[in-house]
């Protein structure tokens, strides 16, 4: 049987992360692979109480269709919470999505024609690269320095790129590198967006998970012309199983996203939205986030300390100020795809770094997640991984 698929399917392949996670989910595997939050920190008892209350008090509404834009009390709560990132929006500026991944797919669908150019960080989030690739753009990836994109390189790309549609960035504790943009570069990005009339997509799943120092103002904070589209999610600060994220954008842009949402799934889960809205009303999510941060900073420190002690010379790594990931760079002759196979033989999983480069290359890097494993597994797994690296470097 010869099915006639759309040409875009040629550009689509299974996410390496998802394929790896299938293996990593097997019993006995120590996984530093996925962007999983620590499951023991999910507020299970609170959600039992909230779920019961929603069904008992608002059951007929919770089980019914709802507006495409999302449950109004949740949209209002999101708008209020965004003030924490110094992004000042109204409830009507919010569209609730099925995770921020849906926001990435909608963004690609909204902006990209085949052959258009999009600009992103080098490296960038694999899930975004895959979402964008389906719509057949070309990529310009800009070197990611310790404090954000190289601004000179970015401006040159904006000057010379063919039909640049948007700039995609993850400014806080970037996935995969763990790096954070400086305030100066956030301002400059908006200035360049204004100058060259290009949309900016700010993806911020981790911004609230800052371990030290003050929260930095979002890129949306500096938006003077309504060109910054902000993607947020409850996956990292509450629970990913709800699949609830949001898009915050100016009215003209948001209306386009709403049309796409109507065509994709009509709306995100009514009952999930009502449960999260009630959780935010009844419980202190800031206290919950503090609890998450206390655990994650200890796990980050533990992972970094084991790398310091066990990893051979010639291996470098980032020390993120928050978020879920550290980024490891090995000598150039090491291919981490081969290393991942050998590590799995030792029951350790990680994500090879080459997949995070939109235009390929850089196969000597890897992303390590420190949030999902307990202390004992971090120490054991990192020592095993150090042995695999040492063997490869002989």
ZIZI-V68780 format. One record per residue. N is the residue number from 1. RES is the residue in three letters. SS is DSSP state (A for helix, B for strand, O for the rest). PHI is phi in degrees with one decimal (* if undefined). NEAR is the number of other C-alpha atoms within 8 Angstrom. Layout:
[[N,RES,SS,PHI,NEAR] [N,RES,SS,PHI,NEAR]]
This chain:
[[1,UNK,O,*,2] [2,UNK,O,-111.7,3] [3,UNK,O,-75.2,4] [4,UNK,O,-99.4,4] [5,UNK,O,-80.4,5] [6,UNK,O,-65.2,5] [7,UNK,A,-59.5,6] [8,UNK,A,-61.6,9] [9,UNK,A,-64.9,9] [10,UNK,A,-62.9,6] [11,UNK,A,-92.7,9] [12,UNK,O,-106.0,9] [13,UNK,O,-140.8,7] [14,UNK,O,-60.1,6] [15,UNK,O,-60.1,9] [16,UNK,A,-60.7,8] [17,UNK,A,-64.3,9] [18,UNK,A,-63.9,8] [19,UNK,A,-63.5,9] [20,UNK,A,-64.2,11] [21,UNK,A,-65.1,10] [22,UNK,A,-60.7,8] [23,UNK,A,-72.1,7] [24,UNK,A,-64.4,12] [25,UNK,O,-76.4,8] [26,UNK,O,-66.5,7] [27,UNK,O,-57.1,4] [28,UNK,O,87.9,5] [29,UNK,O,-82.9,11] [30,UNK,B,-92.6,12] [31,UNK,B,-107.1,12] [32,UNK,O,-106.5,14] [33,UNK,O,-88.1,14] [34,UNK,O,-81.2,10] [35,UNK,O,-93.4,9] [36,UNK,O,-79.0,7] [37,UNK,O,-69.1,8] [38,UNK,O,-72.6,9] [39,UNK,A,-65.2,6] [40,UNK,A,-69.7,4] [41,UNK,A,-95.3,7] [42,UNK,O,-62.6,8] [43,UNK,O,-80.8,7] [44,UNK,A,-62.1,6] [45,UNK,A,-63.9,6] [46,UNK,A,-63.3,8] [47,UNK,A,-70.9,10] [48,UNK,A,-61.4,8] [49,UNK,A,-64.9,8] [50,UNK,A,-65.1,11] [51,UNK,A,-60.4,9] [52,UNK,A,-63.1,8] [53,UNK,A,-66.6,9] [54,UNK,A,-61.2,14] [55,UNK,A,-66.6,10] [56,UNK,A,-69.0,7] [57,UNK,A,-94.0,6] [58,UNK,A,-136.2,9] [59,UNK,A,-56.6,9] [60,UNK,A,-66.0,7] [61,UNK,A,-73.7,7] [62,UNK,A,-64.8,11] [63,UNK,O,-95.2,8] [64,UNK,O,-102.4,7] [65,UNK,O,-58.1,7] [66,UNK,O,-132.6,8] [67,UNK,O,-67.6,7] [68,UNK,O,-56.7,12] [69,UNK,O,-64.0,9] [70,UNK,O,120.3,15] [71,UNK,O,-66.6,12] [72,UNK,A,-57.3,7] [73,UNK,A,-60.8,7] [74,UNK,A,-71.7,12] [75,UNK,A,-60.3,14] [76,UNK,A,-65.3,10] [77,UNK,A,-65.2,11] [78,UNK,A,-63.4,10] [79,UNK,A,-59.2,14] [80,UNK,A,-64.7,10] [81,UNK,A,-67.1,8] [82,UNK,A,-67.0,11] [83,UNK,A,-60.6,10] [84,UNK,A,-60.0,7] [85,UNK,A,-93.9,13] [86,UNK,O,57.7,10] [87,UNK,O,-108.4,11] [88,UNK,O,-103.3,8] [89,UNK,O,-129.3,10] [90,UNK,O,-106.2,9] [91,UNK,A,-55.9,11] [92,UNK,A,-73.1,7] [93,UNK,A,-88.7,12] [94,UNK,B,-110.1,15] [95,UNK,B,-118.2,15] [96,UNK,B,-78.8,15] [97,UNK,B,-121.5,16] [98,UNK,O,-85.2,12] [99,UNK,A,77.2,14] [100,UNK,A,-71.7,15] [101,UNK,A,-60.3,9] [102,UNK,A,-64.6,9] [103,UNK,A,-61.8,14] [104,UNK,A,-67.1,11] [105,UNK,A,-62.8,11] [106,UNK,A,-62.1,11] [107,UNK,A,-62.5,9] [108,UNK,A,-62.8,11] [109,UNK,A,-63.5,8] [110,UNK,A,-71.3,8] [111,UNK,A,-106.7,8] [112,UNK,O,-96.7,12] [113,UNK,O,-100.6,8] [114,UNK,O,-53.0,7] [115,UNK,O,93.3,7] [116,UNK,O,-65.3,13] [117,UNK,B,-110.3,15] [118,UNK,B,-124.3,13] [119,UNK,B,-112.2,13] [120,UNK,B,-146.3,12] [121,UNK,B,-75.6,12] [122,UNK,B,-128.0,11] [123,UNK,O,-85.8,12] [124,UNK,O,-140.6,16] [125,UNK,O,-66.4,9] [126,UNK,A,-59.6,10] [127,UNK,A,-64.3,8] [128,UNK,A,-73.0,11] [129,UNK,A,-56.4,11] [130,UNK,A,-66.1,11] [131,UNK,A,-63.6,11] [132,UNK,A,-72.9,12] [133,UNK,A,-57.3,10] [134,UNK,O,-59.0,10] [135,UNK,O,-101.9,12] [136,UNK,O,61.8,13] [137,UNK,O,-88.3,13] [138,UNK,B,-104.7,8] [139,UNK,B,-111.2,10] [140,UNK,B,-113.9,11] [141,UNK,B,-103.1,12] [142,UNK,B,-104.0,12] [143,UNK,B,-53.3,10] [144,UNK,B,-95.3,11] [145,UNK,B,-84.8,7] [146,UNK,O,-62.4,7] [147,UNK,O,-116.7,10] [148,UNK,B,119.7,12] [149,UNK,B,-56.7,12] [150,UNK,O,-69.5,10] [151,UNK,A,-70.0,9] [152,UNK,A,-66.0,6] [153,UNK,A,-64.4,9] [154,UNK,A,-63.5,10] [155,UNK,A,-64.0,9] [156,UNK,A,-62.2,8] [157,UNK,A,-64.7,10] [158,UNK,A,-67.8,9] [159,UNK,A,-69.7,7] [160,UNK,A,-104.5,6] [161,UNK,O,-66.5,9] [162,UNK,O,-91.2,6] [163,UNK,O,55.2,6] [164,UNK,B,-70.3,11] [165,UNK,B,-97.1,11] [166,UNK,B,-159.4,12] [167,UNK,B,-111.3,11] [168,UNK,B,-106.3,12] [169,UNK,B,-139.5,11] [170,UNK,O,-124.6,11] [171,UNK,O,-77.5,15] [172,UNK,O,-115.3,13] [173,UNK,O,51.7,17] [174,UNK,O,-52.8,12] [175,UNK,O,-96.3,9] [176,UNK,O,-106.4,12] [177,UNK,O,-79.6,12] [178,UNK,O,80.2,18] [179,UNK,O,-80.2,14] [180,UNK,O,-128.1,13] [181,UNK,O,-73.9,12] [182,UNK,O,-73.7,8] [183,UNK,A,-60.3,8] [184,UNK,A,-60.7,6] [185,UNK,A,-72.7,12] [186,UNK,A,-62.5,13] [187,UNK,A,-62.0,10] [188,UNK,A,-63.1,9] [189,UNK,A,-58.0,9] [190,UNK,A,-64.6,13] [191,UNK,A,-58.1,8] [192,UNK,A,-69.6,10] [193,UNK,A,-59.4,12] [194,UNK,A,-64.9,10] [195,UNK,A,-62.5,6] [196,UNK,A,-105.2,8] [197,UNK,O,54.5,7] [198,UNK,O,-124.2,11] [199,UNK,B,-68.9,11] [200,UNK,B,-123.1,13] [201,UNK,B,-107.2,12] [202,UNK,B,-101.5,14] [203,UNK,B,-100.2,11] [204,UNK,O,-133.3,12] [205,UNK,O,-76.2,11] [206,UNK,O,-115.7,13] [207,UNK,O,-53.6,12] [208,UNK,O,-80.6,8] [209,UNK,O,-93.2,11] [210,UNK,B,-91.4,13] [211,UNK,O,-87.0,9] [212,UNK,O,-144.6,6] [213,UNK,O,79.9,5] [214,UNK,O,-89.1,5] [215,UNK,O,-60.0,8] [216,UNK,O,-90.6,6] [217,UNK,O,-62.9,9] [218,UNK,O,-64.6,11] [219,UNK,A,-61.9,12] [220,UNK,A,-56.5,11] [221,UNK,A,-58.0,10] [222,UNK,A,-92.6,9] [223,UNK,O,-72.0,10] [224,UNK,O,-104.4,5] [225,UNK,O,-125.8,5] [226,UNK,O,71.0,8] [227,UNK,O,-102.0,13] [228,UNK,B,-90.7,13] [229,UNK,B,-105.4,14] [230,UNK,B,-104.5,12] [231,UNK,B,-109.6,15] [232,UNK,B,-127.3,11] [233,UNK,B,-157.1,13] [234,UNK,O,-93.0,14] [235,UNK,O,-62.7,14] [236,UNK,O,-93.2,10] [237,UNK,O,-104.2,12] [238,UNK,O,-135.7,9] [239,UNK,O,-155.5,10] [240,UNK,A,-73.7,10] [241,UNK,A,-64.3,5] [242,UNK,A,-69.4,8] [243,UNK,O,54.1,10] [244,UNK,O,-120.5,16] [245,UNK,B,-133.8,15] [246,UNK,B,-157.1,15] [247,UNK,B,-115.2,15] [248,UNK,B,-115.5,12] [249,UNK,O,-154.8,13] [250,UNK,O,-64.8,10] [251,UNK,A,-53.9,8] [252,UNK,A,-60.6,6] [253,UNK,A,-71.6,8] [254,UNK,A,-61.0,14] [255,UNK,A,-60.1,8] [256,UNK,A,-66.5,9] [257,UNK,A,-63.5,12] [258,UNK,A,-62.5,11] [259,UNK,A,-59.5,8] [260,UNK,A,-67.0,9] [261,UNK,A,-61.9,13] [262,UNK,A,-60.1,10] [263,UNK,A,-78.7,7] [264,UNK,A,-89.9,6] [265,UNK,O,-149.0,7] [266,UNK,O,69.1,8] [267,UNK,O,-172.1,15] [268,UNK,O,-83.8,12] [269,UNK,O,-48.9,6] [270,UNK,A,-60.7,14] [271,UNK,A,-66.5,9] [272,UNK,A,-63.5,9] [273,UNK,A,-63.2,13] [274,UNK,A,-68.1,12] [275,UNK,A,-66.9,12] [276,UNK,A,-66.9,9] [277,UNK,A,-60.1,11] [278,UNK,A,-70.3,10] [279,UNK,A,-57.8,11] [280,UNK,A,-63.2,10] [281,UNK,A,-77.1,7] [282,UNK,A,-89.1,6] [283,UNK,O,-121.3,6] [284,UNK,O,-94.3,8] [285,UNK,A,-67.9,7] [286,UNK,A,-63.8,6] [287,UNK,A,-64.5,7] [288,UNK,A,-63.3,9] [289,UNK,A,-64.4,12] [290,UNK,A,-60.4,8] [291,UNK,A,-63.9,9] [292,UNK,A,-60.5,11] [293,UNK,A,-62.3,11] [294,UNK,A,-59.4,9] [295,UNK,A,-72.2,8] [296,UNK,A,-68.2,11] [297,UNK,A,-66.7,10] [298,UNK,A,-66.0,8] [299,UNK,A,-70.0,13] [300,UNK,A,-59.7,10] [301,UNK,A,-60.5,8] [302,UNK,A,-63.8,11] [303,UNK,A,-62.0,12] [304,UNK,A,-62.4,9] [305,UNK,A,-63.5,8] [306,UNK,A,-65.6,12] [307,UNK,A,-62.6,10] [308,UNK,A,-57.7,7] [309,UNK,A,-81.6,6] [310,UNK,A,-107.2,8] [311,UNK,O,-74.9,11] [312,UNK,O,-72.3,8] [313,UNK,O,-59.5,4] [314,UNK,O,95.4,6] [315,UNK,O,-106.0,10] [316,UNK,B,-117.5,7] [317,UNK,B,-154.1,8] [318,UNK,O,-87.9,10] [319,UNK,O,-116.1,7] [320,UNK,O,-70.0,11] [321,UNK,O,-86.7,11] [322,UNK,B,177.3,14] [323,UNK,O,82.5,13] [324,UNK,O,-123.0,12] [325,UNK,B,-132.3,16] [326,UNK,B,-119.6,15] [327,UNK,B,-118.1,13] [328,UNK,B,-113.0,12] [329,UNK,B,-118.1,10] [330,UNK,O,-105.2,10] [331,UNK,O,-54.2,8] [332,UNK,O,-61.5,8] [333,UNK,O,-78.7,5] [334,UNK,O,-89.3,11] [335,UNK,O,-104.5,10] [336,UNK,A,-74.8,12] [337,UNK,A,-66.9,8] [338,UNK,A,-66.6,7] [339,UNK,A,-62.7,12] [340,UNK,A,-62.9,12] [341,UNK,A,-64.7,8] [342,UNK,A,-65.9,9] [343,UNK,A,-65.9,13] [344,UNK,A,-64.0,10] [345,UNK,A,-63.2,7] [346,UNK,O,-94.1,7] [347,UNK,O,71.4,9] [348,UNK,B,-125.1,15] [349,UNK,B,-119.9,14] [350,UNK,O,-147.8,13] [351,UNK,B,-104.0,14] [352,UNK,B,-60.0,12] [353,UNK,A,-78.6,13] [354,UNK,A,-58.1,12] [355,UNK,A,-67.2,9] [356,UNK,A,-90.0,13] [357,UNK,O,-107.3,14] [358,UNK,O,-59.9,11] [359,UNK,O,-108.0,7] [360,UNK,O,82.2,8] [361,UNK,O,85.3,6] [362,UNK,O,56.3,9] [363,UNK,O,-78.6,12] [364,UNK,O,-99.6,14] [365,UNK,B,-125.5,14] [366,UNK,B,-152.5,13] [367,UNK,B,-106.3,16] [368,UNK,B,-119.2,12] [369,UNK,B,-99.3,14] [370,UNK,O,-109.2,14] [371,UNK,O,-85.2,13] [372,UNK,O,-91.6,12] [373,UNK,O,-100.0,11] [374,UNK,O,-77.7,7] [375,UNK,A,-56.7,8] [376,UNK,A,-60.5,6] [377,UNK,A,-71.5,9] [378,UNK,A,-61.2,14] [379,UNK,A,-63.1,11] [380,UNK,A,-62.2,8] [381,UNK,A,-65.7,10] [382,UNK,A,-69.8,11] [383,UNK,A,-67.1,10] [384,UNK,A,-63.6,11] [385,UNK,A,-64.6,10] [386,UNK,A,-59.3,12] [387,UNK,A,-63.1,8] [388,UNK,A,-63.1,11] [389,UNK,A,-65.7,11] [390,UNK,A,-60.1,10] [391,UNK,A,-63.2,7] [392,UNK,A,-68.5,8] [393,UNK,O,-90.2,6] [394,UNK,O,-67.7,4]]
